Amino acid sequence: MIIYYEYYKAGKRMLKFKNGDLYIEDVKFSNIAKEFGTAVYVYSKNQIIKNYDAYKSVFSKNEGLICFACKTNSNAGVLKILSALGAGADTTSGGEIYRCLKAGFDPSKIVYAGVGKTSQEIEYALKSKILMFNVESIEELDAIDKIAGKLKVKAKIAFRVNPDVDPDTHSHIVTGKKGSKFGIAYEDAISAYMYAKKKKNIVISGVHSHIGSQILDAAPFALAAKKIKKIVDEIEKNGVKIEYVNSGGGLGVKYEKSQKALFPKQIADVIFPLYKDKKFIFEPGRSIIANAGHLLCKVVYRKTSGGKSFLITDAGMNDLIRPAFYEAYHEIIAVKRNKAKKVKTDVVGPICESSDFMGKDRMLPILKQDALLLVTCAGAYGAAMSSQYNSRPLLPEVLVEGRKVSLIRKRAGYEDLILNEA
Ligand SMILES: *Cc1c(COP(=O)(O)O)cnc(C)c1O
């Protein structure tokens, strides 16, 4: 029998087969397909809560803040779950700050990173009274200082320091290595703080680092934490007080059976002991939402070509770009348990690009036309990265809690495709 990751455990089953049907919480995927059509994104509320609790539980002694990296999934229904749990938000644009405020996040729990914050975005963030800016260059600091002066407010900042560590992950999602566009170079961090100290409208509040994404090993976090601690010691000697140590996000999840997820406690264990008097911020994205969301789609056609077997689905790379973009793996499951012979199959979408696939060389049963497939673990960087490429309207999103099913984004129509066009 196939085991579907850590959530397929006694008592905590968000995905399970019952009498041959795959369920999410207490709802059959086939019923979701009947009600909302396919393709559709489906999320488990209880899985989101469980993932959030794994972070919350590490804060028994230390005061801390869990800022959900909302670029991973910025659906209002998802954000509202997290704001209600007391989470903060890690944002990367004015638009994300707007979404988070609308979803009820306390502005004093919002942090704002990004290498290219525009003056409009900075002004909007200051007027919204967010907790702090994670500043990525000296020119950005100057801009924030100037705009804060104009608005007669003080801007709280942390520098995003690039600790120059190389986590073992896909090259597109490494961010904390020397030569990356992100953050302040490690060797320039101290002088950046000394410069910021002299700025009239800037209040230094923290230090920030984010080394990459889908990291499955605690070692690069430990190395980054030690390097950041050196910076903190040095600048505190020079009269700068650091209140918050923000270690970013990046904890990897289990997409494949051979992988082992990295848990918040493993990161806390390498960071917290370094400090006596700090507040800690985590910015988890993927590890909160990836395994809580799945893409339900159906087989439109089947064919064999060049000795290969293909299933062509109604979901494409515009709906889930991770396989094309990062060569990402998502386990694909037939939603009806099927005893038919398994054959090596490419699961592909309908888009005019050869990189449009959900999975290659998968052992799947010979399915009928209209059979349902679940592309698992697609909650992070799934719907959030979707587009209308090939003029395909955006998909609906559905939230499941126990037996309850709510539509949290309706299916777009053809009229939406030309909405803002002249
Ligand atoms: C993307 C991002 C995160 C979240 O990364 P995950 O791998 O999804 O946890 C956190 N912080 C910053 C600054 C980011 O850019």
PDBQT file of the ligand as one rigid body, heavy atoms in Angstrom, charges set to zero:
ROOT
HETATM    1  C1  LIG A 501       9.777  33.164  -0.203  1.00  0.00    +0.000 C 
HETATM    2  C2  LIG A 501      10.235  33.706   1.074  1.00  0.00    +0.000 A 
HETATM    3  C3  LIG A 501       9.911  33.042   2.259  1.00  0.00    +0.000 A 
HETATM    4  C4  LIG A 501       9.179  31.726   2.297  1.00  0.00    +0.000 C 
HETATM    5  O1  LIG A 501       9.933  30.672   1.812  1.00  0.00    +0.000 OA
HETATM    6  P1  LIG A 501       9.373  29.156   1.925  1.00  0.00    +0.000 P 
HETATM    7  O2  LIG A 501      10.425  28.339   1.328  1.00  0.00    +0.000 OA
HETATM    8  O3  LIG A 501       8.096  29.117   1.149  1.00  0.00    +0.000 OA
HETATM    9  O4  LIG A 501       9.155  28.877   3.378  1.00  0.00    +0.000 OA
HETATM   10  C5  LIG A 501      10.304  33.628   3.441  1.00  0.00    +0.000 A 
HETATM   11  N1  LIG A 501      10.984  34.800   3.467  1.00  0.00    +0.000 NA
HETATM   12  C6  LIG A 501      11.305  35.460   2.333  1.00  0.00    +0.000 A 
HETATM   13  C7  LIG A 501      12.031  36.740   2.426  1.00  0.00    +0.000 C 
HETATM   14  C8  LIG A 501      10.949  34.935   1.112  1.00  0.00    +0.000 A 
HETATM   15  O5  LIG A 501      11.281  35.578  -0.012  1.00  0.00    +0.000 OA
ENDROOT
TORSDOF 0
